[in-house]
Amino acid sequence: MAAPENHTLRLLQEIRGAVGALDSKVDRNHEELKERIESLRLAAFGESVLGRYATAEFEERISSLEQRISALERRG
């Protein structure tokens, strides 16, 4: 039978290894969640490429309508 001290040291080493692996997994999950949250934030606030494109197109249409209204007002 192994000496109690050796057995205790082995258990402590195993626990340390398990805790280290768990820390690593938690860190990876935390980074992944941060990336997902950032992606959702960008999508929610229209900061994606598609969102910017749509906003630019909308601005062009509004500008065109404003010019047409101004022209009509000058005529009237």
C-alpha positions as a Markdown table, in Angstrom:
| # | Residue | x | y | z |
|---|---|---|---|---|
| 1 | Met | 0.0 | 0.0 | 0.0 |
| 2 | Ala | 1.3 | 3.5 | -0.9 |
| 3 | Ala | 2.2 | 5.8 | 1.9 |
| 4 | Pro | -0.6 | 8.2 | 2.8 |
| 5 | Glu | 1.6 | 11.2 | 1.9 |
| 6 | Asn | 2.3 | 9.9 | -1.6 |
| 7 | His | -1.3 | 9.2 | -2.1 |
| 8 | Thr | -2.3 | 12.7 | -1.0 |
| 9 | Leu | 0.3 | 14.3 | -3.2 |
| 10 | Arg | -0.9 | 12.3 | -6.2 |
| 11 | Leu | -4.5 | 13.4 | -5.5 |
| 12 | Leu | -3.5 | 17.0 | -5.2 |
| 13 | Gln | -1.5 | 16.9 | -8.4 |
| 14 | Glu | -4.6 | 15.3 | -10.2 |
| 15 | Ile | -6.8 | 18.1 | -8.7 |
| 16 | Arg | -4.4 | 20.8 | -9.9 |
| 17 | Gly | -4.3 | 19.3 | -13.4 |
| 18 | Ala | -8.2 | 19.1 | -13.5 |
| 19 | Val | -8.5 | 22.7 | -12.2 |
| 20 | Gly | -6.0 | 23.9 | -14.8 |
| 21 | Ala | -7.9 | 22.1 | -17.6 |
| 22 | Leu | -11.1 | 23.6 | -16.3 |
| 23 | Asp | -9.6 | 27.1 | -16.2 |
| 24 | Ser | -8.5 | 26.7 | -19.8 |
| 25 | Lys | -11.9 | 25.6 | -20.9 |
| 26 | Val | -13.6 | 28.5 | -19.0 |
| 27 | Asp | -11.2 | 31.0 | -20.7 |
| 28 | Arg | -12.0 | 29.5 | -24.2 |
| 29 | Asn | -15.7 | 29.7 | -23.5 |
| 30 | His | -15.4 | 33.2 | -22.2 |
| 31 | Glu | -13.6 | 34.3 | -25.4 |
| 32 | Glu | -16.2 | 32.6 | -27.6 |
| 33 | Leu | -19.0 | 34.3 | -25.7 |
| 34 | Lys | -17.3 | 37.7 | -26.0 |
| 35 | Glu | -17.0 | 37.2 | -29.8 |
| 36 | Arg | -20.7 | 36.1 | -30.1 |
| 37 | Ile | -21.8 | 39.1 | -28.0 |
| 38 | Glu | -19.8 | 41.5 | -30.2 |
| 39 | Ser | -21.2 | 40.0 | -33.3 |
| 40 | Leu | -24.7 | 40.4 | -32.0 |
| 41 | Arg | -24.0 | 43.9 | -31.0 |
| 42 | Leu | -22.7 | 44.8 | -34.4 |
| 43 | Ala | -25.8 | 43.2 | -36.1 |
| 44 | Ala | -28.2 | 44.9 | -33.7 |
| 45 | Phe | -26.8 | 48.4 | -34.4 |
| 46 | Gly | -26.5 | 47.9 | -38.1 |
| 47 | Glu | -22.7 | 48.0 | -38.2 |
| 48 | Ser | -22.4 | 45.1 | -40.5 |
| 49 | Val | -21.3 | 45.5 | -44.1 |
| 50 | Leu | -24.9 | 44.8 | -45.2 |
| 51 | Gly | -26.2 | 47.3 | -42.7 |
| 52 | Arg | -23.9 | 50.0 | -43.9 |
| 53 | Tyr | -24.8 | 49.3 | -47.5 |
| 54 | Ala | -28.5 | 49.6 | -46.7 |
| 55 | Thr | -28.0 | 52.8 | -44.7 |
| 56 | Ala | -26.0 | 54.3 | -47.6 |
| 57 | Glu | -28.6 | 53.4 | -50.1 |
| 58 | Phe | -31.3 | 54.8 | -47.8 |
| 59 | Glu | -29.4 | 58.1 | -47.5 |
| 60 | Glu | -29.0 | 58.3 | -51.2 |
| 61 | Arg | -32.8 | 57.8 | -51.7 |
| 62 | Ile | -33.6 | 60.4 | -49.0 |
| 63 | Ser | -31.2 | 62.9 | -50.6 |
| 64 | Ser | -32.8 | 62.3 | -54.0 |
| 65 | Leu | -36.3 | 62.8 | -52.6 |
| 66 | Glu | -35.2 | 66.0 | -50.9 |
| 67 | Gln | -33.8 | 67.4 | -54.1 |
| 68 | Arg | -37.0 | 66.6 | -56.0 |
| 69 | Ile | -39.2 | 68.2 | -53.3 |
| 70 | Ser | -37.0 | 71.3 | -53.4 |
| 71 | Ala | -37.4 | 71.5 | -57.1 |
| 72 | Leu | -41.2 | 71.2 | -56.8 |
| 73 | Glu | -41.2 | 73.9 | -54.1 |
| 74 | Arg | -39.2 | 76.2 | -56.4 |
| 75 | Arg | -41.7 | 75.7 | -59.2 |
| 76 | Gly | -44.7 | 76.2 | -57.0 |
